[in-house]
Amino acid sequence: MGGRLSNPELPVVQPLLRLEFGRAIVFLQPQEAVMLRDELQAIDDPSAVRLATQIDVAATMLLAAPLHAGVRAVRVADDERQVLLDISRKLEHVPGGSFAKLQYELSSGE
């Protein structure tokens, strides 16, 4: 009897952006990350631009190599939280609930 070769396939990890602020963590799909980035880029505020740049780098990696990107984390600085809260309120109606959860988590930390 010959030995069977096992198929050591690794489980596919869904590409996600992990936003970290305080003790809270919110996960966004790559497309949601792009929406968030676009909204932040439209604001003339240094903290919004800085956060948009970080999200852009992470979203680009998630979209370019979805099978290998895994989870990319972005840490939200204290001075970026207010602008992120404002944008999450604007996007909370988007289906899927991620922005509503983001808005809730940011509001509870105020």
C-alpha positions as CSV (number, residue, x, y, z in Angstrom):
1,M,0.0,0.0,0.0
2,G,1.4,3.4,-1.0
3,G,1.2,6.4,1.3
4,R,-1.4,9.0,0.4
5,L,-0.1,12.5,-0.2
6,S,-2.0,15.0,1.9
7,N,-3.1,18.2,0.4
8,P,-1.7,20.8,2.8
9,E,-3.8,23.7,1.6
10,L,-3.8,26.6,3.9
11,P,-7.2,28.1,4.7
12,V,-8.0,31.1,2.6
13,V,-8.0,34.2,4.8
14,Q,-10.4,36.9,3.7
15,P,-8.6,40.2,3.0
16,L,-9.7,42.7,5.6
17,L,-8.7,46.1,6.9
18,R,-8.5,46.2,10.7
19,L,-9.0,49.7,12.1
20,E,-7.6,50.0,15.6
21,F,-8.5,52.8,18.0
22,G,-8.3,52.7,21.8
23,R,-9.4,49.2,22.7
24,A,-11.8,48.9,19.8
25,I,-11.2,47.1,16.5
26,V,-13.4,47.3,13.5
27,F,-12.9,45.2,10.3
28,L,-13.7,46.6,6.8
29,Q,-13.9,44.9,3.5
30,P,-11.4,46.2,0.9
31,Q,-14.1,48.0,-1.0
32,E,-15.3,49.6,2.2
33,A,-11.7,50.7,2.9
34,V,-11.6,52.4,-0.5
35,M,-14.9,54.2,0.2
36,L,-13.5,55.4,3.5
37,R,-10.2,56.5,1.9
38,D,-12.1,58.4,-0.8
39,E,-14.2,60.3,1.8
40,L,-11.2,61.1,3.9
41,Q,-9.3,62.4,0.8
42,A,-12.1,64.8,0.1
43,I,-11.6,66.6,3.4
44,D,-9.0,69.4,3.7
45,D,-7.6,68.4,7.1
46,P,-4.1,67.1,7.8
47,S,-5.4,64.3,10.0
48,A,-7.8,63.1,7.4
49,V,-5.1,63.2,4.7
50,R,-2.7,61.2,7.0
51,L,-5.3,58.6,7.8
52,A,-6.4,58.4,4.1
53,T,-2.8,57.7,3.1
54,Q,-2.5,54.9,5.6
55,I,-5.8,53.3,4.5
56,D,-4.8,53.7,0.9
57,V,-1.6,51.7,1.4
58,A,-3.5,48.9,3.2
59,A,-6.4,48.9,0.7
60,T,-4.0,48.7,-2.2
61,M,-2.3,45.7,-0.8
62,L,-5.6,44.0,0.0
63,L,-6.9,44.6,-3.5
64,A,-3.7,43.8,-5.3
65,A,-3.2,40.4,-3.7
66,P,-6.4,39.3,-2.0
67,L,-5.3,35.7,-1.5
68,H,-2.0,36.7,0.2
69,A,-2.8,40.0,1.8
70,G,-4.6,38.7,4.9
71,V,-5.6,41.3,7.4
72,R,-3.9,44.7,7.2
73,A,-4.1,46.9,10.3
74,V,-4.3,50.7,10.5
75,R,-3.9,52.3,13.9
76,V,-6.1,55.5,14.2
77,A,-4.3,58.3,16.1
78,D,-6.2,60.3,18.7
79,D,-6.3,63.4,16.5
80,E,-7.7,61.3,13.6
81,R,-10.7,59.9,15.6
82,Q,-13.0,62.9,15.2
83,V,-12.7,63.0,11.4
84,L,-13.2,59.3,11.2
85,L,-16.3,59.6,13.4
86,D,-17.7,62.3,11.0
87,I,-17.1,60.1,8.0
88,S,-18.5,57.0,9.7
89,R,-21.7,59.0,10.4
90,K,-21.9,59.9,6.7
91,L,-21.4,56.3,5.6
92,E,-23.4,54.4,8.3
93,H,-26.2,53.9,5.8
94,V,-24.0,51.7,3.5
95,P,-25.3,48.1,3.5
96,G,-23.2,45.6,5.5
97,G,-23.1,47.4,8.8
98,S,-19.4,48.0,9.0
99,F,-19.6,51.8,9.0
100,A,-22.5,51.7,11.5
101,K,-20.3,49.5,13.8
102,L,-17.4,51.9,13.3
103,Q,-19.6,54.9,14.2
104,Y,-20.9,53.1,17.3
105,E,-17.4,52.1,18.5
106,L,-16.0,55.7,17.9
107,S,-19.1,57.2,19.7
108,S,-18.7,55.0,22.7
109,G,-15.2,56.1,23.2
110,E,-16.0,59.8,23.2
